[in-house]
């Protein structure tokens, strides 16, 4: 193998990929495995039970501790801190350290802190100085202490056409396969407002179940799964929230802030709801009775299933 180690660096591992560079004052222990074309910058320390994929950048002042798994094309910013023991005591060693996984293409900003045992989803973005206390979904952007989701990478926002009479039911297609946005009939008069939908003209499936989501702290995220058979139709009947729909190839975000606007998520659509206002009440119609086996909760499994059916 052909890799570079600066004369002031120390690399004790022989499992280093071609083209990787280890710079001054970096120290790589014997058991570590580092892929090809990585850049290990000054004053980085890498312990034994660490696996780093290809084309990973680890900036200055980072320590990669036992139990860390870093997949391909990850960026780790200066002085980002990983931890592997939730209850550390001097000279007290756990039987095994918690495993943290940083999935493909993720980026971690400078001085971020990652608690142990978490999974940072593919292509997520961790803001500088964020304190990450829970696993991060794929493509999510998180900031703050504790870190919370503020957006999703590259998600176009859906904009409904303007100047359509409110007395008419209207449906718009989206960038996500099978997902539609519907504006239901809205009637206003001095006695109050009325929004109405009919089955199956407006909600395009037989409804077997409904549920309400409310009292959600604004920093919390709901959903984060797909269904094998179940259709869902979401209406925020009070307040507002945002819905991200993902078909494995395209993603789009929809803001539900009026009771006459709903979004239809067909089966095999990865759905996430976040940015709840304090008074938000989300009404969800479902085509199936509750069945735990109908849920797909792992995004990697979801994308694999989509690829198999293509």
C-alpha positions as CSV (number, residue, x, y, z in Angstrom):
1,X,0.0,0.0,0.0
2,X,1.1,3.6,-0.7
3,X,0.2,6.2,2.0
4,X,1.9,9.2,3.5
5,X,2.9,9.8,7.1
6,X,4.5,13.1,8.0
7,X,7.9,12.8,9.7
8,X,6.3,14.2,12.9
9,X,3.3,11.9,12.7
10,X,3.1,8.4,14.2
11,X,1.1,5.6,12.5
12,X,1.3,2.2,14.1
13,X,-1.4,0.6,12.0
14,X,-0.7,-1.3,8.8
15,X,-4.4,-1.1,7.7
16,X,-4.1,2.2,5.9
17,X,-5.6,2.7,2.4
18,X,-3.8,4.0,-0.7
19,X,-3.5,7.7,-1.0
20,X,-4.3,8.4,2.7
21,X,-2.2,11.2,4.4
22,X,-1.4,11.3,8.1
23,X,0.0,14.7,9.1
24,X,2.2,16.1,11.8
25,X,1.6,15.1,15.5
26,X,-1.2,12.7,14.5
27,X,-1.1,9.3,16.2
28,X,-2.9,6.2,14.8
29,X,-2.9,3.1,17.1
30,X,-2.2,-0.4,15.7
31,X,-5.7,-1.7,15.6
32,X,-7.2,1.2,13.7
33,X,-8.4,0.7,10.1
34,X,-8.4,3.7,7.7
35,X,-9.5,3.6,4.1
36,X,-8.1,5.1,0.9
37,X,-7.7,8.8,0.1
38,X,-8.3,10.0,3.7
39,X,-6.8,13.2,5.1
40,X,-5.9,12.8,8.8
41,X,-4.8,16.3,9.9
42,X,-2.5,17.6,12.6
43,X,-2.9,16.5,16.2
44,X,-5.5,13.8,15.5
45,X,-5.6,10.7,17.7
46,X,-7.2,7.5,16.5
47,X,-7.7,4.6,19.0
48,X,-7.6,0.8,18.2
49,X,-11.3,-0.1,17.7
50,X,-12.0,2.5,15.0
51,X,-12.9,2.0,11.4
52,X,-12.7,4.8,8.9
53,X,-14.0,4.5,5.4
54,X,-12.6,6.0,2.1
55,X,-12.2,9.7,1.3
56,X,-12.8,10.8,4.9
57,X,-11.4,14.2,6.2
58,X,-10.6,14.5,9.9
59,X,-9.5,18.0,10.7
60,X,-7.1,19.1,13.4
61,X,-7.6,18.4,17.1
62,X,-10.1,15.5,16.7
63,X,-9.9,12.2,18.7
64,X,-11.6,9.1,17.4
65,X,-12.2,6.8,20.3
66,X,-12.8,3.0,20.5
67,X,-16.2,2.0,19.1
68,X,-16.4,4.7,16.3
69,X,-17.4,3.7,12.8
70,X,-17.0,6.3,10.1
71,X,-18.3,5.5,6.6
72,X,-17.1,6.9,3.3
73,X,-17.0,10.6,2.4
74,X,-17.5,11.9,5.9
75,X,-16.1,15.4,7.0
76,X,-15.2,15.8,10.6
77,X,-14.5,19.5,11.5
78,X,-11.8,20.9,13.8
79,X,-12.0,19.9,17.5
80,X,-15.2,17.9,17.0
81,X,-15.6,15.7,20.1
82,X,-16.7,12.1,20.2
83,X,-17.5,10.2,23.4
84,X,-17.9,6.5,24.0
85,X,-18.9,6.2,27.7
86,X,-22.1,7.8,29.1
87,X,-21.0,7.4,32.7
88,X,-17.2,7.7,32.8
89,X,-15.2,7.2,36.0
90,X,-11.4,7.3,36.3
91,X,-10.0,3.7,36.2
92,X,-13.5,2.2,35.7
93,X,-13.7,0.6,32.2
94,X,-16.9,-0.7,30.7
95,X,-17.0,-4.3,29.2
96,X,-17.4,-2.7,25.8
97,X,-17.6,0.9,24.6
98,X,-20.8,2.2,23.0
99,X,-20.6,2.1,19.2
100,X,-21.2,5.4,17.3
101,X,-21.8,5.2,13.5
102,X,-21.3,8.2,11.2
103,X,-23.0,7.3,7.9
104,X,-21.8,8.0,4.4
105,X,-21.5,11.7,3.4
106,X,-22.2,13.2,6.8
107,X,-20.6,16.4,7.9
108,X,-19.8,17.4,11.4
109,X,-19.0,21.0,12.2
110,X,-16.2,22.4,14.3
111,X,-16.4,21.9,18.1
112,X,-19.6,19.7,17.8
113,X,-20.0,17.1,20.6
114,X,-21.4,13.7,19.8
115,X,-22.7,11.6,22.7
116,X,-22.0,7.8,22.6
117,X,-24.0,5.1,20.9
118,X,-25.7,7.4,18.3
119,X,-26.1,7.0,14.6
120,X,-25.6,10.1,12.4
121,X,-27.6,9.5,9.2
122,X,-26.2,9.6,5.7
123,X,-25.5,13.2,4.4
124,X,-26.7,14.8,7.6
125,X,-25.2,18.1,8.6
126,X,-24.2,18.8,12.2
127,X,-23.8,22.5,13.0
128,X,-20.7,24.0,14.6
129,X,-20.8,23.7,18.4
130,X,-23.9,21.4,18.4
131,X,-24.3,19.0,21.2
132,X,-25.8,15.9,19.7
133,X,-27.7,13.8,22.3
134,X,-29.9,11.7,20.0
135,X,-29.4,9.9,16.6
136,X,-29.8,12.2,13.6
137,X,-32.0,11.2,10.6
138,X,-30.5,11.0,7.1
139,X,-30.1,14.4,5.4
140,X,-31.2,16.3,8.6
141,X,-29.5,19.6,9.6
142,X,-29.2,19.9,13.4
143,X,-27.9,22.8,15.5
144,X,-27.8,23.9,19.1
145,X,-27.6,22.4,22.6
146,X,-29.2,20.0,22.6
147,X,-29.1,19.7,18.9
148,X,-32.4,19.9,17.1
149,X,-33.5,19.6,13.5
150,X,-33.9,22.9,11.7
151,X,-34.1,21.6,8.1
152,X,-33.1,18.9,5.6
153,X,-30.2,19.1,3.1
154,X,-31.3,20.1,-0.3
155,X,-35.1,19.8,0.3
156,X,-37.0,22.0,-2.1
157,X,-40.0,23.7,-0.5
158,X,-43.4,23.1,-2.1
159,X,-45.2,26.2,-3.3
160,X,-48.9,25.9,-4.2
161,X,-50.2,27.8,-7.2
162,X,-51.7,31.1,-6.5
163,X,-55.1,32.7,-7.5
164,X,-57.2,29.5,-7.3
165,X,-60.7,30.1,-5.9
166,X,-60.9,28.8,-2.3
167,X,-64.3,27.2,-3.1
168,X,-62.7,24.7,-5.4
169,X,-60.9,21.5,-4.4
170,X,-57.4,21.4,-6.1
171,X,-54.7,18.8,-6.3
172,X,-51.0,19.4,-7.1
173,X,-48.4,16.9,-8.0
174,X,-44.9,17.1,-6.3
175,X,-41.3,16.1,-7.0
176,X,-41.8,12.9,-4.9
177,X,-43.3,9.9,-6.6
178,X,-47.0,9.4,-5.7
179,X,-47.1,12.3,-3.2
180,X,-49.8,14.9,-3.8
181,X,-50.9,18.1,-2.0
182,X,-54.6,18.8,-1.9
183,X,-56.5,21.9,-1.0
184,X,-59.9,21.0,0.3
185,X,-63.0,23.2,0.0
186,X,-63.0,26.1,2.4
187,X,-66.1,28.0,3.2
188,X,-66.0,31.3,5.2
189,X,-68.9,33.3,6.6
190,X,-69.7,35.5,9.7
191,X,-70.6,32.4,11.8
192,X,-67.1,30.8,11.3
193,X,-65.1,28.9,8.8
194,X,-65.7,25.4,7.4
195,X,-63.2,23.1,5.7
196,X,-64.6,19.9,4.2
197,X,-63.3,16.8,2.4
198,X,-65.2,13.8,1.0
199,X,-64.2,10.2,0.7
200,X,-62.9,9.0,-1.7
201,X,-63.0,12.1,-3.9
202,X,-60.7,14.2,-1.7
203,X,-58.9,11.6,0.5
204,X,-58.1,9.0,-2.2
205,X,-58.4,5.8,-0.2
206,X,-60.7,3.9,2.1
207,X,-60.0,5.2,5.6
208,X,-59.8,2.6,8.4
209,X,-58.1,4.6,11.1
210,X,-57.3,8.1,12.2
211,X,-55.0,9.5,14.8
212,X,-54.1,13.0,16.2
213,X,-50.6,14.2,17.0
214,X,-50.5,17.2,19.4
215,X,-48.6,18.6,22.3
216,X,-45.3,18.1,20.5
217,X,-42.4,20.2,21.7
218,X,-41.3,22.2,18.7
219,X,-37.8,20.6,18.8
220,X,-39.2,17.1,18.5
221,X,-39.4,15.1,15.3
222,X,-42.2,12.6,14.5
223,X,-42.6,10.0,11.8
224,X,-39.2,8.9,10.4
225,X,-40.6,5.8,8.8
226,X,-42.3,4.4,5.7
227,X,-45.2,2.0,5.3
228,X,-45.3,-1.1,3.1
229,X,-49.1,-0.9,2.4
230,X,-50.6,2.0,4.3
231,X,-51.6,5.3,2.7
232,X,-51.7,8.4,4.9
233,X,-53.4,11.8,4.4
234,X,-52.1,14.5,6.8
235,X,-53.9,17.7,7.7
236,X,-52.7,20.2,10.3
237,X,-56.1,21.2,11.7
238,X,-54.6,23.8,14.1
239,X,-51.2,25.5,14.2
240,X,-48.6,24.4,11.8
241,X,-45.9,21.8,11.1
242,X,-43.7,20.7,8.2
243,X,-43.8,17.4,6.4
244,X,-40.8,15.9,4.6
245,X,-41.6,13.2,2.0
246,X,-38.9,11.1,0.5
247,X,-39.2,8.4,-2.2
248,X,-35.6,7.2,-2.0
249,X,-34.6,9.4,-4.9
250,X,-36.3,12.8,-4.4
251,X,-37.3,14.7,-1.2
252,X,-39.6,17.6,-0.7
253,X,-40.8,19.6,2.2
254,X,-44.4,20.8,2.7
255,X,-45.7,23.3,5.2
256,X,-49.1,22.5,6.6
257,X,-50.5,25.7,8.2
258,X,-54.2,25.7,7.2
259,X,-56.9,23.1,7.9
260,X,-57.8,23.0,4.2
261,X,-54.4,21.9,3.0
262,X,-53.4,18.2,3.2
263,X,-50.7,15.9,1.8
264,X,-51.1,12.4,0.6
265,X,-48.2,10.0,1.4
266,X,-48.6,6.7,-0.5
267,X,-46.9,3.4,0.6
268,X,-43.1,3.3,0.4
269,X,-42.8,7.0,1.1
270,X,-40.4,8.0,3.9
271,X,-42.2,10.6,6.0
272,X,-41.0,12.9,8.7
273,X,-42.8,15.7,10.5
274,X,-41.1,18.5,12.4
275,X,-41.2,22.2,13.1
276,X,-44.4,21.8,15.1
277,X,-45.9,25.1,16.4
278,X,-46.8,24.9,20.2
279,X,-50.5,24.7,19.3
280,X,-50.2,22.3,16.4
281,X,-52.7,19.5,16.0
282,X,-52.0,17.1,13.1
283,X,-54.8,14.8,11.9
284,X,-53.7,11.7,10.0
285,X,-56.1,9.4,8.1
286,X,-54.8,5.9,7.4
287,X,-55.9,3.2,5.0
288,X,-54.9,0.3,7.3
289,X,-55.4,-0.7,10.9
290,X,-52.3,-0.4,13.0
291,X,-49.8,-3.2,12.2
292,X,-46.2,-3.0,13.5
293,X,-45.0,-5.2,10.6
294,X,-46.1,-2.6,8.1
295,X,-43.6,-0.1,9.3
296,X,-40.1,0.4,7.8
297,X,-38.1,2.2,10.4
298,X,-34.6,1.9,9.0
299,X,-33.7,4.3,6.2
300,X,-31.1,2.0,4.8
301,X,-33.6,-0.8,4.6
302,X,-36.0,1.6,3.0
303,X,-33.6,2.6,0.2
304,X,-32.7,-1.0,-0.4
305,X,-36.3,-2.0,-0.8
306,X,-36.9,0.9,-3.3
307,X,-33.8,-0.2,-5.3
308,X,-35.1,-3.8,-5.4
309,X,-38.5,-2.7,-6.8
310,X,-37.0,-0.4,-9.4
